[in-house]
Amino acid sequence: MRKSCLLSCLPAAAAFLLAAPLASAAQCGTGKVTVSAQRGSAGGDGFIATGVQLANEVEGSYALSNGRRLELIHLDQRVYADFGKWSRVALAEVGPHRFASRDGEVQMSWMPGPRTDQILLSYPADHRGRYRPAGTC
């Protein structure tokens, strides 16, 4: 009786062992989220800013649509996305009103408006919407 259980239970045990890494990855809960945010505007005049001027204009605090906060900081000629708790990511200007991290995992579009400025932000996140660098739990 024990031999037949061993032979019949072996495929199930192997499947369980093979599924363990997949379960831990799912438990990690990382994925990519895309959120929007807005803040009061100083009132743009419709032209496309670039470089230092654009960095100065996007700097500020944004309430994200998933309940998180994002600080965009202009520091030493660069823009940083500060997700809090030592999670600061350098962003480079990659197009008109567009920024991205070096690895492309964090991407942001800035849309100035007459009364509010809006951003569209995409970044790797855990199941609670907190920033998580790709490949970490």
N, C-alpha and C positions, 0 to 999 in steps of 0.2 A: 504494500500500500504506500509506503514512503517513497519508493522509486517512482511510482506513477505521479505522485504529487510533485516530486522534484522535477520530473520531466514536463509536467503540465504547468507548473508555476514558473519555470525558468523563463519562458518568453515574456510573461507579465512582469517579472522582476527586471529583465533587461529593458523593457519598455519604460519602466519607472525610472531606472538609472539614466536612460537616455533623455528622458523628459525633465530631469532635475535642472540642467542648465537653462532650458527654456523657461521653466517656472521661475527661476531666479531672475532672469531677464525681464519677465512679465511683472514680477514683484517690484523690480526696480522702477517700473512705471515711467520710463523716459519716452518722450515723443516730442513732436514739434508743435508748438501752439502759435497761432496767429491772432493777435489782439489789436484793438484800436484804442486810442486815447485822444483826449483833447484838453486844451487849457486856454485861458484867456490870451488874446493876441494884442500886440502893440499896434496892430493894423498895418498890414503889408500894403505896398503900392503896386502889386501885380507883376513885378519883374522877378527873374530867377536869380537868386543870390548864389554865390559860390565861395569856396575857400573860407577864410577867416570870418567874413561877413555872415555866411551861412551858419558856421559853427556858433557864432554869437546869437543868431536868431533862434536856433533850435534848443539852445541851452535852457534848462528849466525842469520843473517837476511835472510828471504826467501820471494821472490816475488811469491805470489800464482797465480795459473792459472785463478782465477776469478777476478784478478786485485787488490786484497787486499794484505797487507803485514803482515808477521808474524815474531815476534822475539822469538827465543828460547833462554832462559836465564838459565844458570847454576848458582844457588844461594843456598847456605847453603845445599849442598849435594842433591839438587833436581833440576829437570828441570821444567821450567815454560814456557807455551805457552802464550805469551803476544800479544793479539789481538788489543791492543790500547784502549784508553779511559777507563782505570780502569778495563779492562777485562783480568785478568791474571788467568790462570788455572794451577794448579800443575799437573804434569804428572809423573807417576811412570813407571819404566821399567817392562814390563809384558812378555817379551820374547826377543829372539835375534833381536836386532834393532827395537823393538816395544815398544811403550809407550801408556798409556791410563790414563785418568782422573779417579778419585776415583769412580765416578758414571758411567763410561764407555761411556759417551756422546761424549767425545773428544778422538779420537784414531789417532795414528800416526805411520807410518812405515818409517824408515830411510834407504836409499839405498846408501851406499858410492860408489863412482866411482873413476876412475883414474884422471878424469878432473873435473867432477861435482858431487856434492852430491845431491840426490833427496829425497823428502819426499812425502808421500801420506798421506793426512790429511782428517779426517772426523769429522765434528762438527755441532751442531745445529746453524742454521742461519736464518736471516730474508730474505725478498725477494731481498735485495741488496747484500746478501752474508756476511753481518756483523754477527759476533758471537753474539748469544743470548742464554743465559742459558735456558735449557728446562723449559717450563712452564711460561716464561716471554714474554712480548711484547716489 
